[in-house]
Amino acid sequence: MHRFAFMIHPLDINDITRKFPLARHLPSGLLERAARYLPPLKTSYINGVRSPYAETEGWFVACPLTTRQMLSLPEKFVIERIIRTGRLAEKLGAEILGLGAMTSVVGDAGITVARNLNIAVTTGNSYTVATAIEATEKAAAMMDIDLPRAEVAIVGATGSIGAVCAKILARRCQHLTLIARNETKLARLAGEIKATSGLKVRITSHSREALRRADVIITVTSAVDTVIEPEDLKPGAVVCDVARPRDVSRRVAEMRDDVLVIDGGVVEVPGNVNFNFNFGYPPGLAYACMAETMILALEGRIENFTLGRELTVEQIDIINRLAAKHGFRVAGFRSFELPVSEARVAAIRERARRKAALAR
């Protein structure tokens, strides 16, 4: 049996106070400063992951830095803390380590971490892309959106996940807009897509207008704060939010009952998995980045799999094939951690139609 570990971290101070209830009595600023000096933690033991071909077990290990700290503290300090947490995974007996949330983003996206550990490392981004695109295509179909002819936008398009999503979708749709802050990188990506697929894509660093025009949106930035608000979306839009922390404001769920927001990268894990930790999903479900680490352990591919800023379509095809082999599959739609039934999708679709009719 090959064993794995997956690295998590507090998204904000509230996650720390949930783990250590007495800490809620401390000022948040003091608590955040104290988090810099907390040691890595073994959060839980994971068992029951079983496919028709193999089984695996592992651990959640926690780097105590918050999202804001990972983006604001010196990069060298943050990476050293991630490496220390990886060494805890080594001591526990893990052979492969998955990097979750911002631990997969800072620095060179896992390359330096892998060089400083004696176990394999993956960010899980390949399977995240595969599941996000599959879920988006299914959601668009249920909302009666013809994806090849729809206006499709990718927010955070120059990141590793956003760029490969763009390359894949450029072969499936005719109207694609890439959104990111760096226009030079956007232009380079647009050139690559034109050369490989023949599609001339739009690019912009100004998201509002592009979002309001889009029928389908995949959003995957590394922003600390939300980047999509209720007023940014047209009736009937489908939004797949792959980012953690979320890109889509919770106000969208409260104020826009005519758009479908789905959580990207949520999968069912084969076997009778017990995470012994509540990360917001019902038993048996995991983020795709977690699942990629488990898949590689089950397959015995103890190797650095998804690292750095460049993802390839070939990597995504490989992990998709291995996921199917071992019984992982995209879960039904979820939105802000809650299940979305077919009846709810139908109601959203009908409300969107009525608003569109009134607008005409």
Secondary structure, 3 states (H helix, E strand, C coil): CCCEEEEECCCCHHHHHHHCHHHHHCCHHHHHHHHCCCCCEEEEEEEEEECCCCEEEEEEEECCCCHHHHHHCCHHHHHHHHHHHHHHHHHHCCCEEEECHHHHCCCCCCHHHHHCCCCEEECCHHHHHHHHHHHHHHHHHHCCCCHHHCEEEEECCCCHHHHHHHHHHCCCCCEEEEECCCHHHHHHHHHHHHHHHCCCCEEECCHHHHHHHCCEEEECCCCCCCCECHHHCCCCCEEEECCCCCCECHHHHHHCCCCEEEECCEEECCEEEECCCCCCCCCCEEEHHHHHHHHHHHHCCCCCCCCCCCCCHHHHHHHHHHHHHHCCEECCCEECCEECCHHHHHHHHHHHHHHHHHHC
